[in-house]
Amino acid sequence: MEFTAYQTLQGQRWDAIAQAVYGSPYAYEGIIFANPQYRHLLQLPGGVVLRIPVVAQTEPTIPKELLPPWKR
């Protein structure tokens, strides 16, 4: 699995980091899993460098028969 680095701001929470990195505050579990040494903290100190799992961006797949005729 690939990782990228993210440096925290003082008092930042896991959900705020997930929002900043992935665009969703609900995607924080993978970040906590990749940084077990900080999992007990609700708010992180400033300057902590976290490992952020790189998530592949996938396009939603819509079956061809459900597309309107002009998009087939």
mmCIF file of the N, C-alpha and C atoms, coordinates in Angstrom:
data_MODEL
# 
_entry.id   MODEL 
# 
loop_
_atom_site.group_PDB 
_atom_site.id 
_atom_site.type_symbol 
_atom_site.label_atom_id 
_atom_site.label_alt_id 
_atom_site.label_comp_id 
_atom_site.label_asym_id 
_atom_site.label_entity_id 
_atom_site.label_seq_id 
_atom_site.pdbx_PDB_ins_code 
_atom_site.Cartn_x 
_atom_site.Cartn_y 
_atom_site.Cartn_z 
_atom_site.occupancy 
_atom_site.B_iso_or_equiv 
_atom_site.pdbx_formal_charge 
_atom_site.auth_seq_id 
_atom_site.auth_comp_id 
_atom_site.auth_asym_id 
_atom_site.auth_atom_id 
_atom_site.pdbx_PDB_model_num 
ATOM 1   N N  . MET A 1 1  ? 0.840   -1.177 0.000   1.00 0.00 ? 1  MET A N  1 
ATOM 2   C CA . MET A 1 1  ? 0.000   0.000  0.000   1.00 0.00 ? 1  MET A CA 1 
ATOM 3   C C  . MET A 1 1  ? 0.887   1.242  0.000   1.00 0.00 ? 1  MET A C  1 
ATOM 4   N N  . GLU A 1 2  ? 0.473   2.230  -0.759  1.00 0.00 ? 2  GLU A N  1 
ATOM 5   C CA . GLU A 1 2  ? 1.218   3.484  -0.832  1.00 0.00 ? 2  GLU A CA 1 
ATOM 6   C C  . GLU A 1 2  ? 0.695   4.459  0.218   1.00 0.00 ? 2  GLU A C  1 
ATOM 7   N N  . PHE A 1 3  ? 1.605   5.332  0.662   1.00 0.00 ? 3  PHE A N  1 
ATOM 8   C CA . PHE A 1 3  ? 1.251   6.343  1.648   1.00 0.00 ? 3  PHE A CA 1 
ATOM 9   C C  . PHE A 1 3  ? 1.785   7.690  1.207   1.00 0.00 ? 3  PHE A C  1 
ATOM 10  N N  . THR A 1 4  ? 1.132   8.731  1.683   1.00 0.00 ? 4  THR A N  1 
ATOM 11  C CA . THR A 1 4  ? 1.616   10.084 1.521   1.00 0.00 ? 4  THR A CA 1 
ATOM 12  C C  . THR A 1 4  ? 1.717   10.681 2.922   1.00 0.00 ? 4  THR A C  1 
ATOM 13  N N  . ALA A 1 5  ? 2.405   11.785 3.067   1.00 0.00 ? 5  ALA A N  1 
ATOM 14  C CA . ALA A 1 5  ? 2.583   12.402 4.380   1.00 0.00 ? 5  ALA A CA 1 
ATOM 15  C C  . ALA A 1 5  ? 1.638   13.586 4.544   1.00 0.00 ? 5  ALA A C  1 
ATOM 16  N N  . TYR A 1 6  ? 1.200   13.796 5.777   1.00 0.00 ? 6  TYR A N  1 
ATOM 17  C CA . TYR A 1 6  ? 0.345   14.931 6.117   1.00 0.00 ? 6  TYR A CA 1 
ATOM 18  C C  . TYR A 1 6  ? 0.799   15.462 7.463   1.00 0.00 ? 6  TYR A C  1 
ATOM 19  N N  . GLN A 1 7  ? 1.052   16.761 7.547   1.00 0.00 ? 7  GLN A N  1 
ATOM 20  C CA . GLN A 1 7  ? 1.469   17.379 8.805   1.00 0.00 ? 7  GLN A CA 1 
ATOM 21  C C  . GLN A 1 7  ? 0.266   18.028 9.472   1.00 0.00 ? 7  GLN A C  1 
ATOM 22  N N  . THR A 1 8  ? 0.024   17.652 10.724  1.00 0.00 ? 8  THR A N  1 
ATOM 23  C CA . THR A 1 8  ? -1.163  18.120 11.435  1.00 0.00 ? 8  THR A CA 1 
ATOM 24  C C  . THR A 1 8  ? -1.017  19.554 11.927  1.00 0.00 ? 8  THR A C  1 
ATOM 25  N N  . LEU A 1 9  ? -2.174  20.158 12.146  1.00 0.00 ? 9  LEU A N  1 
ATOM 26  C CA . LEU A 1 9  ? -2.265  21.459 12.791  1.00 0.00 ? 9  LEU A CA 1 
ATOM 27  C C  . LEU A 1 9  ? -2.656  21.226 14.247  1.00 0.00 ? 9  LEU A C  1 
ATOM 28  N N  . GLN A 1 10 ? -2.309  22.135 15.123  1.00 0.00 ? 10 GLN A N  1 
ATOM 29  C CA . GLN A 1 10 ? -2.622  22.003 16.548  1.00 0.00 ? 10 GLN A CA 1 
ATOM 30  C C  . GLN A 1 10 ? -4.123  21.793 16.755  1.00 0.00 ? 10 GLN A C  1 
ATOM 31  N N  . GLY A 1 11 ? -4.479  20.730 17.478  1.00 0.00 ? 11 GLY A N  1 
ATOM 32  C CA . GLY A 1 11 ? -5.865  20.459 17.827  1.00 0.00 ? 11 GLY A CA 1 
ATOM 33  C C  . GLY A 1 11 ? -6.691  19.810 16.735  1.00 0.00 ? 11 GLY A C  1 
ATOM 34  N N  . GLN A 1 12 ? -6.083  19.432 15.639  1.00 0.00 ? 12 GLN A N  1 
ATOM 35  C CA . GLN A 1 12 ? -6.819  18.831 14.532  1.00 0.00 ? 12 GLN A CA 1 
ATOM 36  C C  . GLN A 1 12 ? -7.326  17.444 14.925  1.00 0.00 ? 12 GLN A C  1 
ATOM 37  N N  . ARG A 1 13 ? -8.551  17.132 14.517  1.00 0.00 ? 13 ARG A N  1 
ATOM 38  C CA . ARG A 1 13 ? -9.161  15.831 14.793  1.00 0.00 ? 13 ARG A CA 1 
ATOM 39  C C  . ARG A 1 13 ? -9.058  14.942 13.560  1.00 0.00 ? 13 ARG A C  1 
ATOM 40  N N  . TRP A 1 14 ? -9.277  13.644 13.779  1.00 0.00 ? 14 TRP A N  1 
ATOM 41  C CA . TRP A 1 14 ? -9.177  12.671 12.687  1.00 0.00 ? 14 TRP A CA 1 
ATOM 42  C C  . TRP A 1 14 ? -10.157 12.976 11.561  1.00 0.00 ? 14 TRP A C  1 
ATOM 43  N N  . ASP A 1 15 ? -11.370 13.369 11.909  1.00 0.00 ? 15 ASP A N  1 
ATOM 44  C CA . ASP A 1 15 ? -12.357 13.656 10.870  1.00 0.00 ? 15 ASP A CA 1 
ATOM 45  C C  . ASP A 1 15 ? -11.980 14.875 10.040  1.00 0.00 ? 15 ASP A C  1 
ATOM 46  N N  . ALA A 1 16 ? -11.362 15.868 10.669  1.00 0.00 ? 16 ALA A N  1 
ATOM 47  C CA . ALA A 1 16 ? -10.922 17.060 9.932   1.00 0.00 ? 16 ALA A CA 1 
ATOM 48  C C  . ALA A 1 16 ? -9.775  16.719 8.978   1.00 0.00 ? 16 ALA A C  1 
ATOM 49  N N  . ILE A 1 17 ? -8.909  15.821 9.396   1.00 0.00 ? 17 ILE A N  1 
ATOM 50  C CA . ILE A 1 17 ? -7.810  15.384 8.528   1.00 0.00 ? 17 ILE A CA 1 
ATOM 51  C C  . ILE A 1 17 ? -8.373  14.614 7.333   1.00 0.00 ? 17 ILE A C  1 
ATOM 52  N N  . ALA A 1 18 ? -9.324  13.721 7.595   1.00 0.00 ? 18 ALA A N  1 
ATOM 53  C CA . ALA A 1 18 ? -9.949  12.963 6.505   1.00 0.00 ? 18 ALA A CA 1 
ATOM 54  C C  . ALA A 1 18 ? -10.647 13.901 5.524   1.00 0.00 ? 18 ALA A C  1 
ATOM 55  N N  . GLN A 1 19 ? -11.302 14.934 6.037   1.00 0.00 ? 19 GLN A N  1 
ATOM 56  C CA . GLN A 1 19 ? -11.953 15.915 5.166   1.00 0.00 ? 19 GLN A CA 1 
ATOM 57  C C  . GLN A 1 19 ? -10.918 16.633 4.305   1.00 0.00 ? 19 GLN A C  1 
ATOM 58  N N  . ALA A 1 20 ? -9.806  17.029 4.916   1.00 0.00 ? 20 ALA A N  1 
ATOM 59  C CA . ALA A 1 20 ? -8.761  17.750 4.185   1.00 0.00 ? 20 ALA A CA 1 
ATOM 60  C C  . ALA A 1 20 ? -8.097  16.879 3.120   1.00 0.00 ? 20 ALA A C  1 
ATOM 61  N N  . VAL A 1 21 ? -7.918  15.607 3.422   1.00 0.00 ? 21 VAL A N  1 
ATOM 62  C CA . VAL A 1 21 ? -7.175  14.722 2.523   1.00 0.00 ? 21 VAL A CA 1 
ATOM 63  C C  . VAL A 1 21 ? -8.075  14.042 1.490   1.00 0.00 ? 21 VAL A C  1 
ATOM 64  N N  . TYR A 1 22 ? -9.204  13.508 1.945   1.00 0.00 ? 22 TYR A N  1 
ATOM 65  C CA . TYR A 1 22 ? -10.074 12.708 1.081   1.00 0.00 ? 22 TYR A CA 1 
ATOM 66  C C  . TYR A 1 22 ? -11.350 13.417 0.646   1.00 0.00 ? 22 TYR A C  1 
ATOM 67  N N  . GLY A 1 23 ? -11.665 14.542 1.294   1.00 0.00 ? 23 GLY A N  1 
ATOM 68  C CA . GLY A 1 23 ? -12.904 15.236 0.962   1.00 0.00 ? 23 GLY A CA 1 
ATOM 69  C C  . GLY A 1 23 ? -14.118 14.689 1.689   1.00 0.00 ? 23 GLY A C  1 
ATOM 70  N N  . SER A 1 24 ? -13.909 13.816 2.671   1.00 0.00 ? 24 SER A N  1 
ATOM 71  C CA . SER A 1 24 ? -15.006 13.249 3.457   1.00 0.00 ? 24 SER A CA 1 
ATOM 72  C C  . SER A 1 24 ? -14.549 13.070 4.904   1.00 0.00 ? 24 SER A C  1 
ATOM 73  N N  . PRO A 1 25 ? -15.306 13.594 5.860   1.00 0.00 ? 25 PRO A N  1 
ATOM 74  C CA . PRO A 1 25 ? -14.916 13.417 7.260   1.00 0.00 ? 25 PRO A CA 1 
ATOM 75  C C  . PRO A 1 25 ? -15.113 11.988 7.759   1.00 0.00 ? 25 PRO A C  1 
ATOM 76  N N  . TYR A 1 26 ? -15.803 11.159 6.990   1.00 0.00 ? 26 TYR A N  1 
ATOM 77  C CA . TYR A 1 26 ? -16.094 9.784  7.401   1.00 0.00 ? 26 TYR A CA 1 
ATOM 78  C C  . TYR A 1 26 ? -14.999 8.793  7.004   1.00 0.00 ? 26 TYR A C  1 
ATOM 79  N N  . ALA A 1 27 ? -13.983 9.241  6.310   1.00 0.00 ? 27 ALA A N  1 
ATOM 80  C CA . ALA A 1 27 ? -12.928 8.351  5.807   1.00 0.00 ? 27 ALA A CA 1 
ATOM 81  C C  . ALA A 1 27 ? -11.711 8.313  6.732   1.00 0.00 ? 27 ALA A C  1 
ATOM 82  N N  . TYR A 1 28 ? -11.926 8.508  8.022   1.00 0.00 ? 28 TYR A N  1 
ATOM 83  C CA . TYR A 1 28 ? -10.806 8.617  8.958   1.00 0.00 ? 28 TYR A CA 1 
ATOM 84  C C  . TYR A 1 28 ? -10.246 7.278  9.437   1.00 0.00 ? 28 TYR A C  1 
ATOM 85  N N  . GLU A 1 29 ? -10.989 6.183  9.321   1.00 0.00 ? 29 GLU A N  1 
ATOM 86  C CA . GLU A 1 29 ? -10.547 4.907  9.891   1.00 0.00 ? 29 GLU A CA 1 
ATOM 87  C C  . GLU A 1 29 ? -9.228  4.416  9.307   1.00 0.00 ? 29 GLU A C  1 
ATOM 88  N N  . GLY A 1 30 ? -9.046  4.547  8.002   1.00 0.00 ? 30 GLY A N  1 
ATOM 89  C CA . GLY A 1 30 ? -7.796  4.125  7.374   1.00 0.00 ? 30 GLY A CA 1 
ATOM 90  C C  . GLY A 1 30 ? -6.607  4.940  7.849   1.00 0.00 ? 30 GLY A C  1 
ATOM 91  N N  . ILE A 1 31 ? -6.842  6.214  8.141   1.00 0.00 ? 31 ILE A N  1 
ATOM 92  C CA . ILE A 1 31 ? -5.766  7.082  8.628   1.00 0.00 ? 31 ILE A CA 1 
ATOM 93  C C  . ILE A 1 31 ? -5.355  6.653  10.031  1.00 0.00 ? 31 ILE A C  1 
ATOM 94  N N  . ILE A 1 32 ? -6.332  6.376  10.883  1.00 0.00 ? 32 ILE A N  1 
ATOM 95  C CA . ILE A 1 32 ? -6.022  5.909  12.241  1.00 0.00 ? 32 ILE A CA 1 
ATOM 96  C C  . ILE A 1 32 ? -5.295  4.565  12.179  1.00 0.00 ? 32 ILE A C  1 
ATOM 97  N N  . PHE A 1 33 ? -5.757  3.659  11.338  1.00 0.00 ? 33 PHE A N  1 
ATOM 98  C CA . PHE A 1 33 ? -5.135  2.341  11.202  1.00 0.00 ? 33 PHE A CA 1 
ATOM 99  C C  . PHE A 1 33 ? -3.675  2.459  10.760  1.00 0.00 ? 33 PHE A C  1 
ATOM 100 N N  . ALA A 1 34 ? -3.369  3.433  9.902   1.00 0.00 ? 34 ALA A N  1 
ATOM 101 C CA . ALA A 1 34 ? -2.004  3.623  9.402   1.00 0.00 ? 34 ALA A CA 1 
ATOM 102 C C  . ALA A 1 34 ? -1.106  4.325  10.419  1.00 0.00 ? 34 ALA A C  1 
ATOM 103 N N  . ASN A 1 35 ? -1.692  4.883  11.470  1.00 0.00 ? 35 ASN A N  1 
ATOM 104 C CA . ASN A 1 35 ? -0.940  5.627  12.487  1.00 0.00 ? 35 ASN A CA 1 
ATOM 105 C C  . ASN A 1 35 ? -1.339  5.167  13.888  1.00 0.00 ? 35 ASN A C  1 
ATOM 106 N N  . PRO A 1 36 ? -1.108  3.890  14.224  1.00 0.00 ? 36 PRO A N  1 
ATOM 107 C CA . PRO A 1 36 ? -1.599  3.343  15.495  1.00 0.00 ? 36 PRO A CA 1 
ATOM 108 C C  . PRO A 1 36 ? -1.007  4.009  16.734  1.00 0.00 ? 36 PRO A C  1 
ATOM 109 N N  . GLN A 1 37 ? 0.139   4.618  16.616  1.00 0.00 ? 37 GLN A N  1 
ATOM 110 C CA . GLN A 1 37 ? 0.759   5.256  17.771  1.00 0.00 ? 37 GLN A CA 1 
ATOM 111 C C  . GLN A 1 37 ? -0.017  6.484  18.243  1.00 0.00 ? 37 GLN A C  1 
ATOM 112 N N  . TYR A 1 38 ? -0.929  7.003  17.425  1.00 0.00 ? 38 TYR A N  1 
ATOM 113 C CA . TYR A 1 38 ? -1.726  8.180  17.786  1.00 0.00 ? 38 TYR A CA 1 
ATOM 114 C C  . TYR A 1 38 ? -3.208  7.854  17.954  1.00 0.00 ? 38 TYR A C  1 
ATOM 115 N N  . ARG A 1 39 ? -3.599  6.597  17.850  1.00 0.00 ? 39 ARG A N  1 
ATOM 116 C CA . ARG A 1 39 ? -5.018  6.237  17.839  1.00 0.00 ? 39 ARG A CA 1 
ATOM 117 C C  . ARG A 1 39 ? -5.756  6.617  19.123  1.00 0.00 ? 39 ARG A C  1 
ATOM 118 N N  . HIS A 1 40 ? -5.060  6.744  20.219  1.00 0.00 ? 40 HIS A N  1 
ATOM 119 C CA . HIS A 1 40 ? -5.690  7.087  21.495  1.00 0.00 ? 40 HIS A CA 1 
ATOM 120 C C  . HIS A 1 40 ? -6.002  8.581  21.623  1.00 0.00 ? 40 HIS A C  1 
ATOM 121 N N  . LEU A 1 41 ? -5.506  9.403  20.705  1.00 0.00 ? 41 LEU A N  1 
ATOM 122 C CA . LEU A 1 41 ? -5.721  10.847 20.771  1.00 0.00 ? 41 LEU A CA 1 
ATOM 123 C C  . LEU A 1 41 ? -6.964  11.259 19.990  1.00 0.00 ? 41 LEU A C  1 
ATOM 124 N N  . LEU A 1 42 ? -7.784  12.112 20.592  1.00 0.00 ? 42 LEU A N  1 
ATOM 125 C CA . LEU A 1 42 ? -8.932  12.671 19.879  1.00 0.00 ? 42 LEU A CA 1 
ATOM 126 C C  . LEU A 1 42 ? -8.517  13.893 19.077  1.00 0.00 ? 42 LEU A C  1 
ATOM 127 N N  . GLN A 1 43 ? -7.620  14.691 19.658  1.00 0.00 ? 43 GLN A N  1 
ATOM 128 C CA . GLN A 1 43 ? -7.056  15.851 18.969  1.00 0.00 ? 43 GLN A CA 1 
ATOM 129 C C  . GLN A 1 43 ? -5.548  15.673 18.928  1.00 0.00 ? 43 GLN A C  1 
ATOM 130 N N  . LEU A 1 44 ? -4.979  15.991 17.785  1.00 0.00 ? 44 LEU A N  1 
ATOM 131 C CA . LEU A 1 44 ? -3.547  15.772 17.594  1.00 0.00 ? 44 LEU A CA 1 
ATOM 132 C C  . LEU A 1 44 ? -2.762  17.055 17.837  1.00 0.00 ? 44 LEU A C  1 
ATOM 133 N N  . PRO A 1 45 ? -1.538  16.922 18.336  1.00 0.00 ? 45 PRO A N  1 
ATOM 134 C CA . PRO A 1 45 ? -0.686  18.102 18.459  1.00 0.00 ? 45 PRO A CA 1 
ATOM 135 C C  . PRO A 1 45 ? -0.254  18.588 17.082  1.00 0.00 ? 45 PRO A C  1 
ATOM 136 N N  . GLY A 1 46 ? 0.127   19.833 16.999  1.00 0.00 ? 46 GLY A N  1 
ATOM 137 C CA . GLY A 1 46 ? 0.603   20.375 15.734  1.00 0.00 ? 46 GLY A CA 1 
ATOM 138 C C  . GLY A 1 46 ? 1.959   19.810 15.356  1.00 0.00 ? 46 GLY A C  1 
ATOM 139 N N  . GLY A 1 47 ? 2.196   19.667 14.065  1.00 0.00 ? 47 GLY A N  1 
ATOM 140 C CA . GLY A 1 47 ? 3.495   19.235 13.569  1.00 0.00 ? 47 GLY A CA 1 
ATOM 141 C C  . GLY A 1 47 ? 3.703   17.741 13.480  1.00 0.00 ? 47 GLY A C  1 
ATOM 142 N N  . VAL A 1 48 ? 2.703   16.942 13.825  1.00 0.00 ? 48 VAL A N  1 
ATOM 143 C CA . VAL A 1 48 ? 2.824   15.489 13.713  1.00 0.00 ? 48 VAL A CA 1 
ATOM 144 C C  . VAL A 1 48 ? 2.708   15.119 12.235  1.00 0.00 ? 48 VAL A C  1 
ATOM 145 N N  . VAL A 1 49 ? 3.629   14.308 11.755  1.00 0.00 ? 49 VAL A N  1 
ATOM 146 C CA . VAL A 1 49 ? 3.576   13.858 10.364  1.00 0.00 ? 49 VAL A CA 1 
ATOM 147 C C  . VAL A 1 49 ? 2.921   12.479 10.342  1.00 0.00 ? 49 VAL A C  1 
ATOM 148 N N  . LEU A 1 50 ? 1.743   12.426 9.722   1.00 0.00 ? 50 LEU A N  1 
ATOM 149 C CA . LEU A 1 50 ? 0.975   11.186 9.640   1.00 0.00 ? 50 LEU A CA 1 
ATOM 150 C C  . LEU A 1 50 ? 1.181   10.505 8.299   1.00 0.00 ? 50 LEU A C  1 
ATOM 151 N N  . ARG A 1 51 ? 1.035   9.190  8.307   1.00 0.00 ? 51 ARG A N  1 
ATOM 152 C CA . ARG A 1 51 ? 1.017   8.416  7.057   1.00 0.00 ? 51 ARG A CA 1 
ATOM 153 C C  . ARG A 1 51 ? -0.434  8.356  6.596   1.00 0.00 ? 51 ARG A C  1 
ATOM 154 N N  . ILE A 1 52 ? -0.673  8.787  5.377   1.00 0.00 ? 52 ILE A N  1 
ATOM 155 C CA . ILE A 1 52 ? -2.019  8.800  4.814   1.00 0.00 ? 52 ILE A CA 1 
ATOM 156 C C  . ILE A 1 52 ? -2.080  7.775  3.679   1.00 0.00 ? 52 ILE A C  1 
ATOM 157 N N  . PRO A 1 53 ? -2.930  6.754  3.807   1.00 0.00 ? 53 PRO A N  1 
ATOM 158 C CA . PRO A 1 53 ? -3.049  5.771  2.725   1.00 0.00 ? 53 PRO A CA 1 
ATOM 159 C C  . PRO A 1 53 ? -3.554  6.427  1.442   1.00 0.00 ? 53 PRO A C  1 
ATOM 160 N N  . VAL A 1 54 ? -2.911  6.088  0.339   1.00 0.00 ? 54 VAL A N  1 
ATOM 161 C CA . VAL A 1 54 ? -3.348  6.583  -0.966  1.00 0.00 ? 54 VAL A CA 1 
ATOM 162 C C  . VAL A 1 54 ? -4.504  5.698  -1.420  1.00 0.00 ? 54 VAL A C  1 
ATOM 163 N N  . VAL A 1 55 ? -5.633  6.326  -1.703  1.00 0.00 ? 55 VAL A N  1 
ATOM 164 C CA . VAL A 1 55 ? -6.832  5.605  -2.126  1.00 0.00 ? 55 VAL A CA 1 
ATOM 165 C C  . VAL A 1 55 ? -7.030  5.855  -3.610  1.00 0.00 ? 55 VAL A C  1 
ATOM 166 N N  . ALA A 1 56 ? -7.182  4.784  -4.357  1.00 0.00 ? 56 ALA A N  1 
ATOM 167 C CA . ALA A 1 56 ? -7.390  4.910  -5.804  1.00 0.00 ? 56 ALA A CA 1 
ATOM 168 C C  . ALA A 1 56 ? -8.746  5.538  -6.075  1.00 0.00 ? 56 ALA A C  1 
ATOM 169 N N  . GLN A 1 57 ? -8.765  6.513  -6.952  1.00 0.00 ? 57 GLN A N  1 
ATOM 170 C CA . GLN A 1 57 ? -10.012 7.148  -7.370  1.00 0.00 ? 57 GLN A CA 1 
ATOM 171 C C  . GLN A 1 57 ? -10.631 6.298  -8.467  1.00 0.00 ? 57 GLN A C  1 
ATOM 172 N N  . THR A 1 58 ? -11.846 5.879  -8.264  1.00 0.00 ? 58 THR A N  1 
ATOM 173 C CA . THR A 1 58 ? -12.534 5.084  -9.273  1.00 0.00 ? 58 THR A CA 1 
ATOM 174 C C  . THR A 1 58 ? -13.809 5.796  -9.697  1.00 0.00 ? 58 THR A C  1 
ATOM 175 N N  . GLU A 1 59 ? -14.099 5.679  -10.951 1.00 0.00 ? 59 GLU A N  1 
ATOM 176 C CA . GLU A 1 59 ? -15.335 6.243  -11.490 1.00 0.00 ? 59 GLU A CA 1 
ATOM 177 C C  . GLU A 1 59 ? -16.473 5.269  -11.203 1.00 0.00 ? 59 GLU A C  1 
ATOM 178 N N  . PRO A 1 60 ? -17.631 5.780  -10.799 1.00 0.00 ? 60 PRO A N  1 
ATOM 179 C CA . PRO A 1 60 ? -18.753 4.860  -10.609 1.00 0.00 ? 60 PRO A CA 1 
ATOM 180 C C  . PRO A 1 60 ? -19.123 4.194  -11.931 1.00 0.00 ? 60 PRO A C  1 
ATOM 181 N N  . THR A 1 61 ? -19.353 2.918  -11.868 1.00 0.00 ? 61 THR A N  1 
ATOM 182 C CA . THR A 1 61 ? -19.680 2.169  -13.075 1.00 0.00 ? 61 THR A CA 1 
ATOM 183 C C  . THR A 1 61 ? -21.192 2.012  -13.181 1.00 0.00 ? 61 THR A C  1 
ATOM 184 N N  . ILE A 1 62 ? -21.747 2.552  -14.245 1.00 0.00 ? 62 ILE A N  1 
ATOM 185 C CA . ILE A 1 62 ? -23.178 2.442  -14.506 1.00 0.00 ? 62 ILE A CA 1 
ATOM 186 C C  . ILE A 1 62 ? -23.345 1.493  -15.685 1.00 0.00 ? 62 ILE A C  1 
ATOM 187 N N  . PRO A 1 63 ? -24.177 0.477  -15.516 1.00 0.00 ? 63 PRO A N  1 
ATOM 188 C CA . PRO A 1 63 ? -24.389 -0.443 -16.642 1.00 0.00 ? 63 PRO A CA 1 
ATOM 189 C C  . PRO A 1 63 ? -24.874 0.314  -17.876 1.00 0.00 ? 63 PRO A C  1 
ATOM 190 N N  . LYS A 1 64 ? -24.370 -0.098 -19.018 1.00 0.00 ? 64 LYS A N  1 
ATOM 191 C CA . LYS A 1 64 ? -24.664 0.588  -20.275 1.00 0.00 ? 64 LYS A CA 1 
ATOM 192 C C  . LYS A 1 64 ? -26.167 0.688  -20.544 1.00 0.00 ? 64 LYS A C  1 
ATOM 193 N N  . GLU A 1 65 ? -26.905 -0.350 -20.189 1.00 0.00 ? 65 GLU A N  1 
ATOM 194 C CA . GLU A 1 65 ? -28.345 -0.336 -20.462 1.00 0.00 ? 65 GLU A CA 1 
ATOM 195 C C  . GLU A 1 65 ? -29.108 0.678  -19.600 1.00 0.00 ? 65 GLU A C  1 
ATOM 196 N N  . LEU A 1 66 ? -28.485 1.161  -18.519 1.00 0.00 ? 66 LEU A N  1 
ATOM 197 C CA . LEU A 1 66 ? -29.130 2.171  -17.680 1.00 0.00 ? 66 LEU A CA 1 
ATOM 198 C C  . LEU A 1 66 ? -28.812 3.599  -18.119 1.00 0.00 ? 66 LEU A C  1 
ATOM 199 N N  . LEU A 1 67 ? -27.853 3.748  -19.014 1.00 0.00 ? 67 LEU A N  1 
ATOM 200 C CA . LEU A 1 67 ? -27.502 5.073  -19.518 1.00 0.00 ? 67 LEU A CA 1 
ATOM 201 C C  . LEU A 1 67 ? -28.544 5.541  -20.530 1.00 0.00 ? 67 LEU A C  1 
ATOM 202 N N  . PRO A 1 68 ? -28.766 6.850  -20.615 1.00 0.00 ? 68 PRO A N  1 
ATOM 203 C CA . PRO A 1 68 ? -29.650 7.341  -21.667 1.00 0.00 ? 68 PRO A CA 1 
ATOM 204 C C  . PRO A 1 68 ? -29.014 7.073  -23.028 1.00 0.00 ? 68 PRO A C  1 
ATOM 205 N N  . PRO A 1 69 ? -29.823 6.948  -24.075 1.00 0.00 ? 69 PRO A N  1 
ATOM 206 C CA . PRO A 1 69 ? -29.300 6.578  -25.401 1.00 0.00 ? 69 PRO A CA 1 
ATOM 207 C C  . PRO A 1 69 ? -28.160 7.463  -25.895 1.00 0.00 ? 69 PRO A C  1 
ATOM 208 N N  . TRP A 1 70 ? -28.183 8.750  -25.593 1.00 0.00 ? 70 TRP A N  1 
ATOM 209 C CA . TRP A 1 70 ? -27.142 9.646  -26.105 1.00 0.00 ? 70 TRP A CA 1 
ATOM 210 C C  . TRP A 1 70 ? -25.801 9.486  -25.381 1.00 0.00 ? 70 TRP A C  1 
ATOM 211 N N  . LYS A 1 71 ? -25.773 8.705  -24.292 1.00 0.00 ? 71 LYS A N  1 
ATOM 212 C CA . LYS A 1 71 ? -24.511 8.481  -23.582 1.00 0.00 ? 71 LYS A CA 1 
ATOM 213 C C  . LYS A 1 71 ? -23.964 7.070  -23.791 1.00 0.00 ? 71 LYS A C  1 
ATOM 214 N N  . ARG A 1 72 ? -24.629 6.266  -24.602 1.00 0.00 ? 72 ARG A N  1 
ATOM 215 C CA . ARG A 1 72 ? -24.183 4.881  -24.825 1.00 0.00 ? 72 ARG A CA 1 
ATOM 216 C C  . ARG A 1 72 ? -23.103 4.815  -25.859 1.00 0.00 ? 72 ARG A C  1 
# 
